[in-house]
Amino acid sequence: MNNFKRSDRVADLIKREISDIFVKQVHDPRIGIITVTGVKVADDLRSARIFFVELGKDEYSEDVKTGLERAGGFIRRELGHRLGLRYVPELIFTYDSSFAYGERIDELIAQIHRQQEKHDASTDQ
């Protein structure tokens, strides 16, 4: 028996296809370069939360939000054609703030390492 729920399999498919749609078919300048970091599909397959980050930015702008809302219908229709599902979930775009949080932690760890190296260099003399 398969251990994955159907909603998890659909989420993986949506993530792959929506990433491809962003790269090849969405040309709205407000959206910029979006990376889909995850997709969570409701168990009833009626809605899908699309987590994203905008490349090189810690936050997203209102322009990005507007662009995603405007492109949502097109993206949903395109998903319908590609996935062949009877019902295509409603798409809810959500900025993935954990991505920026992770980058901040990496930055702090690097800073600690630099300080430790300076400390070690000064005690070696």
C-alpha positions as CSV (number, residue, x, y, z in Angstrom):
1,M,0.0,0.0,0.0
2,N,1.2,3.5,-0.8
3,N,2.1,5.6,2.2
4,F,1.5,8.9,0.5
5,K,-1.9,10.6,0.5
6,R,-3.4,11.6,-2.8
7,S,-3.2,15.2,-1.8
8,D,0.6,14.9,-1.3
9,R,1.0,13.4,-4.7
10,V,-1.1,16.1,-6.3
11,A,0.9,18.8,-4.3
12,D,4.1,17.4,-5.9
13,L,2.6,17.5,-9.3
14,I,1.3,21.0,-8.8
15,K,4.7,22.3,-7.6
16,R,6.5,20.9,-10.6
17,E,4.0,22.2,-13.1
18,I,3.5,25.6,-11.5
19,S,7.2,26.1,-11.4
20,D,7.4,25.3,-15.1
21,I,4.4,27.7,-15.9
22,F,6.2,30.5,-14.0
23,V,9.4,30.0,-16.1
24,K,7.8,29.5,-19.5
25,Q,4.5,31.1,-19.6
26,V,4.0,33.9,-17.1
27,H,5.5,37.1,-18.4
28,D,4.0,39.6,-16.0
29,P,6.9,42.0,-15.0
30,R,5.3,42.6,-11.6
31,I,5.9,39.0,-10.6
32,G,9.7,38.9,-11.3
33,I,11.5,35.7,-10.6
34,I,9.4,33.5,-8.3
35,T,10.6,30.2,-6.8
36,V,7.9,27.8,-5.6
37,T,9.2,26.5,-2.3
38,G,6.3,24.2,-1.5
39,V,2.6,23.3,-2.1
40,K,0.1,22.1,0.5
41,V,-3.1,20.7,-1.0
42,A,-6.2,20.2,1.2
43,D,-7.2,16.6,1.8
44,D,-10.4,17.2,-0.3
45,L,-8.3,18.6,-3.1
46,R,-10.4,21.8,-3.2
47,S,-7.6,24.3,-2.4
48,A,-3.8,24.4,-2.8
49,R,-1.6,26.8,-0.9
50,I,1.4,27.7,-3.1
51,F,4.4,28.9,-1.0
52,F,6.9,31.1,-2.9
53,V,9.8,33.4,-2.5
54,E,11.0,36.2,-4.9
55,L,14.6,35.7,-5.9
56,G,17.0,38.0,-4.1
57,K,14.4,39.5,-1.8
58,D,13.5,39.0,1.9
59,E,9.9,40.2,1.4
60,Y,7.5,40.4,-1.4
61,S,5.9,43.6,-2.7
62,E,2.3,44.5,-3.3
63,D,3.1,44.4,-7.1
64,V,4.1,40.7,-6.8
65,K,0.9,39.9,-4.9
66,T,-1.2,41.8,-7.5
67,G,0.6,40.0,-10.3
68,L,0.0,36.6,-8.8
69,E,-3.7,37.3,-8.2
70,R,-4.1,38.5,-11.8
71,A,-2.2,35.4,-13.2
72,G,-4.0,33.0,-10.9
73,G,-6.9,32.2,-13.3
74,F,-4.5,31.5,-16.1
75,I,-2.2,29.4,-14.0
76,R,-5.2,27.4,-12.7
77,R,-6.5,26.8,-16.2
78,E,-3.0,25.7,-17.4
79,L,-2.7,23.3,-14.5
80,G,-6.1,21.8,-15.5
81,H,-4.8,21.1,-19.0
82,R,-1.5,19.7,-17.8
83,L,-2.7,17.6,-14.9
84,G,-6.0,16.3,-16.2
85,L,-7.7,16.5,-12.9
86,R,-11.5,16.5,-12.7
87,Y,-11.3,19.5,-10.3
88,V,-8.4,21.9,-10.2
89,P,-7.8,23.3,-6.7
90,E,-8.3,27.0,-5.9
91,L,-4.8,28.5,-5.7
92,I,-3.8,30.5,-2.7
93,F,-0.4,32.2,-3.0
94,T,1.5,32.6,0.3
95,Y,4.9,34.2,0.8
96,D,7.3,31.7,2.4
97,S,8.8,33.7,5.2
98,S,10.7,30.7,6.5
99,F,13.1,31.1,3.6
100,A,14.2,34.6,4.7
101,Y,14.4,33.3,8.3
102,G,16.7,30.5,7.3
103,E,18.9,32.9,5.4
104,R,19.1,35.1,8.5
105,I,20.2,32.2,10.6
106,D,22.9,31.3,8.0
107,E,24.1,34.9,8.1
108,L,24.3,34.8,11.9
109,I,26.2,31.5,11.9
110,A,28.7,32.9,9.4
111,Q,29.2,36.0,11.5
112,I,29.9,33.9,14.6
113,H,32.5,31.9,12.6
114,R,34.2,35.1,11.5
115,Q,34.3,36.4,15.0
116,Q,35.7,33.1,16.3
117,E,38.4,33.1,13.6
118,K,39.4,36.6,14.6
119,H,39.5,35.6,18.2
120,D,41.6,32.5,17.4
121,A,44.0,34.6,15.3
122,S,44.5,37.1,18.0
123,T,45.2,34.5,20.7
124,D,47.8,32.7,18.4
125,Q,50.1,35.7,18.4
